[in-house]
Amino acid sequence: MRREELVDLNAFAVVAEERSFTRAAAKLGTSQSALSHTLNRLEARVGVRLLTRTTRKVAPTEAGERMLRVLGPALGAVTEALASVSELREKPAGNIRITTSEHAAHAVLWPTLERLLPKYPDVRVELTIDSGFTDIVTERFDAGVRLGESIARDMVAVRVGPDLRMAVVGSPSYFAEHPIPRTPQDLAEHQCINLRQPTAGGFYVWELQKGRQELHVRVDGQVAFNNVPMILRASAAGFGLACVLDDHVAAMVADGRLVRVLEDWCPPFAGYHLYYPSRRQPSAAFSLLVEALRWRG
């Protein structure tokens, strides 16, 4: 393959990823007119239109989507080859892209990055906050961080955090008017605050367990959110019970703003794992980050 053909293919991949000639040109360090000329040249070479252009957006055509499915892993292999060469350098260097949930970013990733990155100025890390499930190969991420139970089997998974627990909580003002629930069945008589899930679109089903008895409880109430801080704010204001990760509410329980209930129905479960494709050849920078994040508790 000639050099200009590889340049054209990379330009197409960046435009398709950014959905914008303006952002893609800035990322590639070129002008919009030069980038448009490059894409026109590529489309002329392959004989089909790869991008649909409107005044508001740019999107791949069906042919473009087909090309991206093949092109993404190929460009990823080139990136990995270049990264492997960088291992010969005295200090780790390179770019690392990670997709993660907001809670994992705050609780696990950033505390480690805050300590690590000042020691390695040539290592650059991009965190993309996304509560849904991301195809890290197609989206060209180096790794993802999710709960251990949700990771595909064909991925290498490295534990990066402790066990987690859910916590069912309500405010003292709420319990002044409602009895404390003793069993999950009692939740049917309570106002509960639902969490709208970004991927499935439905409400989170409260997962409770005591011994071998597992219950998935659908709750109802006057308010619902797709944001945990708003759920906690509403619960503290007396609008009902909330079910969230216990470290979200530890401080509020400690100072009395919230009261924890059904604690015996909230056992520990597998915490966060960093995952990446098993066929990946890790760069020195990536290996450094994995070891820094590895949970040793």
N, C-alpha and C positions, 0 to 999 in steps of 0.2 A: 504493500500500500504506500502510495506517495504521501509525503509529509502534508501537503495541502489538503488531501482527502481526510486525514486524521484530524486536522484543524477544523475542517468543515463539520465533521461528525460531532466533535466536542462542542462546537458552537451551537449546533442544533440541540444537543442534550441540555445545555445550560439554558437556552431560550425556553425549551419545553418545561424544564424544572421551575424556572422563575415565572413563567406565564407572562413575560414582559420583555420587550426589546430594550427598554430603558434600564431595568435592573440587570439584565443579562450583559448589556454593553459595559455597565459599570463593573460588574464582576469580572469580565474578561479583559478590562482595560482597553476597550476600543470604542469607536463611535457607533451610534445607531445606524447610520447610513452604511458604514463598512460591514456591520453585522448583517443588515438586510441584504446587501450584495452577496455576502457569503452564503446565506440561506437560499437565495435565488439560484446561485450557482449549484448548490447541492441538489435542489429540487429539479433543476434542469438535467443534472447528471443521472439521477435515478428515474426521472420521467414521470413522477407523481408528486402531487402537492402533499407536503408533510405537515404544514401548519395552517390553521385557519386564523386569519387576521381580521379583527374588527377594530373600530375606533376605541373600544374599551378593553379588549383582552386579546390574548393570543393563546391558542390551544392546539394540541396535536390532532391531526386528522386520524382516521382509522389506520391509514398506512403509517402515519407517524407513530401511533401507539405501538404498532407491530414492530417498527424499527427500534423503539425505545426498549422493548422487552429483551431484545437481543443486545442492543448497544450498552445498556446499563451495566450488566455483568462484565462485558468486554472492557469498558472504560475503567471499571472497578479493578480488573486484573492489572491494567496498565498502572493505575495508581498504586496498587500493592507492590508491583515490581519496583517502581520508583522509591516507595517507602522502604523496601528491603535494602536498597542500595544505601539509603541514609543511615543504616545501622553501622556502616563503616566509619561514620563520624565519631569524634571523641565524645560528644554529648548528644543525648537523644533530641530529635527535632522532628517537626512535622505537624500536620493538622489532624485532629480527631473530632469526628462528629458523633454525638450521642443523642438518641431520643429517649425521653424519660417523662415520668409523671411529675407533677409539680411537687408533691410531697417527697418523692425520692430525691428530687433535685435539692430541696432544702435540707432534708434530714441526712442524706448519705453523700451525694456527689459534691456539693459545694464545700462542706467542711473539709473534705480531703483536698479538693482543688485549691482551696485558699491556702493550705499549707504547702502543697506540692509545687504549684506553678512558679512562685518567686524563685525557686531553686533552678528551674529549667526554662529560661526565657525564650528558647527556640521551640518550645512545645505550645501549640495553640489548640484550645478546646472550645468547641461550639456545642452548647446544650439547647436542644429544641424541646420545649415543654408541650406534651401531647398526652392527654388522658386516654386516648384510644390506642388500638394496636396498630403498629406501623411495620410494614414490610421493609426491614432494614436493608435488604439486598436491592430491591427495586428503587427505594428512595436514597440509596447510596450513603447510608449511615455506616459508621464503623462498628457501632454496637448500640444496644438498647438496655435500659434498666426497667425491669418489671418484677412483679411478685413471682416467686419461684413456681407456683402452681400454674402460671399462665404462659410458660415458655415452651416453644415447640421443641420436639425431641431431637431434631437435626441440628440444634444449636449447642455450642459450648456454653455452659452456664457456670458462673463464678459467684458464690455468695458474697454479698457486699454489705449486709446489714443483719441485725439481730432479728429474732422472732418478733412478730407484731401481734397485737390483740385489738379487737374491737371494743368499744365502750358504749353502753346505752346510758344516756344522761338526760336529766331534766332539771329545771330550776327549782329552788325552794318555794317560789311563789306558785309554780305549777303544782307541786306536791302539797301545798296548803289547801288546794281545792280538789285534788285527785289522789286516790290511794296508790301506794307504791306497788308496781307490778311484781309479782312473785314468780310467775312463769311466763313463757312466751305467749301462751294463750290469752293472758291478761291484756296483751297489747291491743286486742280488738276493741277494748273499752277505752282506749286512750287516744288523744290527739298525738299524731306522730308526724315528723317533718321528713318528707321524702327527698331523695337525691336523684335528680335526672341524670342518667348515664349518657355520656357523649357518643358512645359507639352504638349500642343497641337501641338507644332512643327511649327505652322504657325506664321505669324507676328501679333503683337498686332494691333488691330483695334482701331483707335482713337475714344473715346467715348465723344461726345460733346453734350451739352444741353443748351437751352435757353428757360426759361419758361417751357411749356409743350412739346416743340419741341426737340426730341432726335434724334441725327444722329450718325451713326457708319460709320466712314470714313476710307476707305482703301487708304493708301498713297503710294507713290513710290519715289525712289531717287537712287543716285549713290552708297551709302554705307548703310550697315545695321550691327547691332551688337546684341549680347545677353547680353550686359553689359551696364548699365546706365552710369557709368563714361566715357566709350569710346564714347557713344552717345553725351554726353555733350562736350567732347573734340573736336569731329568732328563738332558739331554745332558752338562752339566758333571759330573754324578755318574757318567758312564760308561755310561748305558743305551742309547746309540746315537747315530746321526747325526740332525741336525736341518736343515731347510731353511726359513730365515726371511729377512726383509729384513736387509740387511747392517748398517744402522745399529743394529739391535737387538743385534748381537753385536760391534760394533767395539771396545768397551772390553774385552770378555772375550777377544777375539782378541789385542788389544794386550798384555794382562797375562798371556797364556799359559794362561788357563783353558780356552780352546777353540782348536782348530786348524782353519783353513779348507782345504777341499779342493774339487776340481772347479771351481776359480775360472774356468778358461777356458770353462766351460759355463754361466756366469752373466753374460750381457751386460746392459747397461743397458736399461731400458724406460721408457715414459712415466710420469711421476710424477703427483702429485695435481692435480686440477682442481676449481674451484668451478663448479657448474652451476646454472642457473635457467631458467624458461620463457622462450622467445623473445618471447612477447607481454607479458611483465611490463614495467611502467613503474617503473623503480627510483626509490626515494626518495633523498633526499640522504644519509641515513644509510647506506643500502645501497650507494650509489655510492662513498661514502667508504671503506667496508670493502673493497669489491672492489679499489679502487686500492691500498689498503694491503697487500692480500694478493697482488696481481699479481706473478708471478715475473719478475725482470729479470736472471737469471743468464745 
